[in-house]
Amino acid sequence: MDLSNGVAARLAAVCLDDDGRLRDFDIWDTATRAALIVDLVRAGRLADDTDSITVDLSPTGFPPADRLLAAMEVEPERPLTWWIDHGGVRLDDVAEACVQAGRWTVERRLLGRRYEVADPQTIEDRSLDGRRPDDMAPETATVAVLGMACGAWRHRPEPVSEGDLTATGPLRWICESVTAHLEQTHRHNLRAAGAADGGSVPYY
């Protein structure tokens, strides 16, 4: 399975602005690691085995996913939510891996990088804003629910409903876990932002 066009890569493409720049929100890095975990499930490297998660450490060939797998090998006792928070892989790592795989092109400028993604799938993904996942294929629905949970379309992150999760089909179990954790992360960020601001109303 080629993860250079997987859930994490598709989510990263949605996070590009109209000028091809990757904006910098902490929750997007968290969502990137969540999406990579979903990709590892899709690739058969992680599986739900009743009361535990089994891990197959065979490389996938996609560097960001393989970095996460290698870290899991060193500390296998960590839960998946810990890797979502602390896995070390960031959104720009996925973008660079997509460039190396030939999926994206990049122009390096004095004020930063500008990426271009010509894949027709990306055009479709960027149009998912405002659509509910129940009329989508499971992998596209997965991109949609992760994007909703992290605010990838530059809205506030929003909770994912049971109906949204149902549309993800066989990926539901992992999507439910990672989107619930993203919702917790968003609430934590709101509280932290409000405390730092000294006001009574936190913001994203």
C-alpha positions, 0 to 999 in steps of 0.5 A, a space after each residue: 500500500 502506497 501511503 504517499 497518497 494515504 490519509 495523512 498525505 490527503 489531510 496535509 494537502 487539505 491544510 495547504 492554503 490557497 498559496 500552497 503554504 502550510 499554516 502552523 497550528 499545533 493541533 494540525 501536527 497532532 492530527 497528522 500523527 493521528 492520520 498516520 496511525 490510521 494509515 498504519 491500520 490501513 496498511 496492516 501494521 496496527 490491528 485491534 486485538 480484543 484488549 490490546 493493539 498488535 503492532 507489525 514493525 515491517 516498514 511501509 516505505 513512507 518515512 513519516 509512518 516508518 519513523 512512528 513505527 520505529 519509535 513504537 518499537 523502542 517504547 511498545 508500552 505506550 498507548 496510541 494516544 501518547 503517540 498522537 501527542 508525542 510521536 515526533 512527526 509533524 505536518 511538514 514532515 508529511 509534506 516533504 515525504 510527499 515531495 520525495 515521493 513525487 506526489 507534490 512539488 515544492 518551490 523554496 522561497 526566502 519566506 518559506 516553501 510553497 507546495 503544489 499538489 496536482 492530484 485530482 483526489 486532492 481537488 476533491 478533498 479540498 471541496 469536502 468542506 461543509 459536506 457530511 461524510 455519509 455519502 463518501 467512500 470510507 477513506 474519503 470519509 476518514 479524511 473528512 472526519 479528521 479534517 473536521 476534528 482538527 479544523 483543517 478547512 480553517 474553521 474551528 475544530 468540531 466534534 464528530 458525530 456517530 453518523 460521521 464515524 459510521 461512514 468510515 466503515 472498517 476504519 471506524 474503531 480507529 477513527 473514533 479513538 483518534 477523533 475523540 482524542 483530537 476533541 480532547 486536545 482542542 478543549 485543552 488548547 482552548 483552556 490553555 489559550 484562555 489562561 494565557 490571555 487572562 480572559 474569561 473566554 478562551 479562543 482557538 
